[in-house]
Every structure is written in structure tokens, then in C-alpha cells.
């Protein structure tokens, strides 16, 4: 399974069509083998309780299996609920939040811990994959969109 990506949807919930393979190759490398599982809230809660001692379902969990293999567990129902909550959605809709959490999980598999360095990497990949128009142009959401550089004032 060297370098492959496997996606299973145990939850049967709808999830967005995202560039999972491109993200994996870009963040973890082409030789990394990744399994992504979408699970129910019940399964998410069981795994979170067992491995993190937190008795609640969660949006994403990451499990490195070796230097070149890992698994990401996502709970679409939790992500969908969080996407509707301004305190938890980082200003993102369901698709962008789902993608952001995939990036977050992959960075954990890469060995990163929560903090400023991880946040910089999250923003980098989030901007690269989820803030472009149909032509591939990057949209910097932190700017007003007005181009002023190089213009003469009249």
C-alpha cells in the first residue's frame, strides 16, 4: 500500500469532494500511505474515549502508524454541526471546514503539535487548496480586494 490513499465512508453521510490525494502528496509526501475513514458520532465518541479519554464525539482524529503510514478519522455529522456554529467554524462553510480539518489531521500525522508553527502551515495549505477561483487565482481573504499597488492617484 506504499503511497496509496484509501477512503472509506462508514458513516454513510455525505462529505465534500476534496483533493484528498493532492493534499496527501503535498503535505505527507507521495510515498506516504494514508487511510481516511468517515465515521458516525457513536464511533467517533468510542475512539475519542478510548484513545484520548474524552467522552464525546469529535471532528477529526489522527493516528500515525509508522513514518510512512497513518489514518485520519473524520466525523461528517460533527463537522457539519460545527460548520453552522460561528464559534467553531473559523468563518468556513462545511466544505472548507472539512478540508481544513483534513489538513489539520495530516499535519498531526507529520508530527506537528498545536501552536503557531502548525497554524502557519494550516493557513498555507488552506489558502492553497480552498481559496482559489475557477481559473486557479488565489483569493486572499484578509484583503479588501482592491488593487492599489502601481496605480497613480488622480
Secondary structure, DSSP 8 states (H G I E B T S, - for coil): -TT-EEEEETT--------HHHHHHHHT-TT-EEEEEE--HHHHHHHHHHHH---S--SEEEEEEETTEEEEEE-HHHHHHHHT-TTTSTT--HHHHHHHHHHHHHHHHTT--SSHHHHHHHHHHHHHHHSB-TT--B--TTS-S---TT----
